[in-house]
Amino acid sequence: IETMCACLMDDIASSVLSVVFYTLVVAMDSDNSTVHILQSPMDTSVCLNSTASFYCSTSGHSVVWRVNETRINYFPQLVLTISPRNDFVESNLLVPGTVKFNNTSIYCIGVNFDGSKLAKSTPVQLKLQGPPSPPPNLTATPLNETSIKLTWSVPP
């Protein structure tokens, strides 16, 4: 089944209202066999204002993502793709590296055709990395007119 969907996004801070159209494609089959997660998402660390990418594939017919136990349709900042293949479905979830999503628990759920069977991946974490701390005891020693020697202590 291929369905055109619209998502209304309201950015209160900038008073911008936008509509994003996306196509949801779900493979359909009468087979109600057991669902398995074929590839789970992995823990990811990104710098502030970068985008984290999570991948999941399942033997099910569709993929549902959860962020801190909430379905992702409650987070308009997230971008989701679902791609049915012959024997499996794969999905990518893009999460912005913002403070709102720091230390977020994310997992995917594979679902069979009629929703009667599920498989849940192990939850993974999105962690934001800040700039490193300055090196302790940093000193600069002049060597000549164009060179200096930098030394510092090993961080604890």
N, C-alpha and C positions, 0 to 999 in steps of 0.2 A: 504494500500500500504506500502510495506517495501522497503526502498532504502538504499544501502550502499553509503556513502558519504565520501569524503576526505577533510580535512582542512589542508592547508599548513601554518605552523607557522614559522616565521623568528624572532629569538631573536638577534637583531643587537648587543646588548651589549656583548653577549658571542659568537657571530658568529656561532650560532647553528641553523640549519635548520631542522625542523622535520615535519613529516606528521602524523596527527591523523585521524584514521578512526572511524566513528561513524555510527550508524544505525538510520535513521529517520523513524519513524512509524507514519502514519496518518490513523485514522479510516475513512472509507468511508461509506456513507449512502446517499440515495437519499432524505432524509428528509431535507428540508430547513427551519425548524422552527427557531424561534427566539433564539438567542444565549444569554446565561447568564453567568456571572462570579459566580461560586458557592463558591469559597474561594479565596479571594484576598491575595496577599502578604502583609507582615506586615513590618513596620519600623524596622530596625535592626541596632544594634551597635556592632562592633567587635573591638578587639585590632588590632593594626598594625601587619601585616603579618599573620593574621588569615583569615579564609574563612567564608563569610556570605552565608547563604542558604535562598533562597526565593522560596515559594511554591505558585502555582496557579492551580485552577481547573475550568473547564468551561464545559458548556453543548454543546459547539461547537465541531468541528471535529479536530481542531488543535489549537495550542497556539503559539503566536508570542510574543517575549519579546522586550522591548525597554529600552535602557539606555540613559538618557538625550536626548530623542527623536530620538535616532539612533538605528537601528536594531542591535541586538547583533552579527550578523555575521561580524561586523567591529571590534570586540574585541576578538581576538583569546585567550586571557587569561581566558575567561569565559567558564564555562562548563554547558551544557544544556542537560536535559533529558526530553523526552516527552513520556508519557505512555497512550495509549488509553485504556479505560475500556468499559464496555457494554453501559453505558448511558452518559459517560463524558470522558474528557481527562484531565489528570493531568500533571503538569510539575514542575521540580525543576531547579533553576538557581543558580549556585555556582559562587560567585564573590570574588576575592581575596581582602583582606583588605590592599590595598595599597593606597598611597596618591592620585594616579590617580583617584580612585573611591570614595574618601571622598566626602560627601555631594551630592552623585549621586542620581538622580531621576530615579526610576525603576518602570515599570508597565508591565502587561501582557495584551494581547488581545486575546479573544476567537474568532475563525473564523469558519463559517459554511462550508459545503462541497465545494460550488462553490465560496466562498469568497464574496458573496453578502450581508452577514449580519455579524456584528462585535459586540463585547461587550468589553469595556475597563475597567480595574480595576482602582481604585484610585491610583495615583502615591504614592510611598513610598520612604523613604530616607535610604541610607546607610551612617552611620556615624562612623568614626574611633574614638576610645577612646585611649587616651594616658595614661601614668601613672598619678596617682593623684598628685596634688601639695603637697609639704611637709607641714606638719601641722605647723601653725604659733606658735611662742613662745615655741618651744619644749625645755623642760629642763629635765635633769636627776638628780635625787637626790639619793645618796647612802643610803641604808637602813641598810645593813650589808655587810659581805664579799662576799656574793653570790647573793644579790638582789639590785635592784635599782627601783626607782619609776619614771615613765615617766608622765609628765603633758604637756598639750598644750592648746592653745586657740581654740575655735570653729572657723572654717574657715568662712570668710564672705559670 
